[in-house]
């Protein structure tokens, strides 16, 4: 019995040491920021933020290896700038850094919108003494994010329209799900936050097939189609309400976003910083022409309405930015061109571009910089 316990203890110790050594080795190959699940915390101004140093993020809680003393360019945005669906090295700020051989600091996180961009400019970006600030404005959800924050967060209530009392706005925040009710949920979350080895294993087990099946189950209206020989999924009703300018939440989001961008412009001018707004389209708009030609009967009505709404909103922002004298770059033509040539620029089941798509965005942005 003693020998059995001794052998069992020896096995546990050996496995533990082997796992720790493997974790150390694997982190030399795969950077934690691309694999570890960060801890999300509430923030009185931003609504939510990544805890300092969590999940391989830097001391400020952003997707960089470290916080530099200075950054020539600071990119501010949401998940499209953060680089969801790609590694850190494949995000558009990282691609831009390579193109220009200069420091580009990525000041972005999913769920952020124009009011968060304004706060990050004042509270973080200015500390890096940038020469250029690039704001990634994503039409897919930035407008609703601006509306929600202004109408649910007391710190931003000055942006409310006092003529619209008693609005019922969704107060849902992007705070991390604690996996309650799942088998070993808390332990699994701890592993996901601390072990690159575990994350690699869990991701490989799920596989593309499982993720696609789960996506279709949660989006029963999805269009599964090949465009330019590239397979893609398009949910029919997913973004319709986020891109309908006739809806109060969208129109308010447009108004609030313009106010935030106007303040961003003033702050940049005062600090002698070049401002460039990168207008990032939805995946549906990028593929809309190809979809219309491929689908029998054309686009489904909800998707057609979404495309029409986004085009109207884009036109409105083009006019606003031009009137304000704000430099902007529209990356839609470049993404459409890449898609029409059969380049894989989006994952099958995600609205964020992949590393190839972020490279297209970075090249287009670079062409507008001096």
KADABEL-V749664 format. One record per backbone hydrogen bond with DSSP energy under -1.0 kcal/mol. CO is the residue of the C=O (numbers start at 0). NH is the residue of the N-H. Records with the same first field share a line. If there is no record, write none. Layout:
BEGIN
CO->NH ; NH
END
This chain:
BEGIN
0->4
1->5
2->6
3->7
4->8
5->9
6->10
7->11
8->12
9->13
10->14
11->15
12->16
13->17
14->18
15->19
16->20
17->21
18->22
19->23
20->24
21->25
22->26
24->27
25->29
30->33
31->34 ; 35
38->50
40->48
42->46
48->40
50->53
53->56
57->52 ; 60
61->57 ; 63
71->130 ; 131
72->104
73->133
74->106
75->135
76->108
77->80 ; 81
78->82 ; 83
82->85
86->89
87->90
90->94
91->95
92->96
93->97
94->98
95->99
96->100 ; 101
102->72
104->74
106->76
108->111
112->116
113->117
114->118
115->119
116->120
117->121
118->122
119->123 ; 124
120->125
123->126
124->127
125->128
127->70
130->273
131->73
132->275
133->75
134->277
136->279
137->141
140->144
141->145
142->146
143->147
144->148
145->149
146->150
147->151
148->152
152->155
153->156
155->158
156->159
160->163
172->174
178->181
181->184
183->187
184->188
185->189
186->190
187->191
188->192
189->193
190->194
191->36
194->198
195->199
196->200
197->201
198->202
199->203
200->204
201->205
202->206
206->210
207->211
208->212
209->213
210->214
211->215
212->216
213->217
214->218
218->221
222->233
224->231
226->229
229->226
231->224
233->222
243->246
246->250
247->251
248->252
249->253
250->254
251->255
252->256
253->257
254->258
255->259
256->260
257->261
258->262
259->263
260->264
261->265
262->266
263->267
264->268
265->269
266->270
267->272
268->271
273->132
275->134
276->328
277->136
278->330
279->138
281->285
282->286
286->290
287->291
288->292
289->293
290->294
294->297
299->303
300->304
301->305
302->306
303->307
304->308
305->309
306->310
307->311
308->312
309->313
310->314
311->315
312->316
313->317
314->318
315->319
316->320
317->321
318->322
319->323
320->325
326->276
328->278
330->334
331->335
332->336
333->337
334->338
335->339
336->340
337->342
338->341
344->353
347->232
353->357
354->358
355->359
356->360
357->361
358->362
359->363
360->364
361->365
362->366
364->367
365->368
END
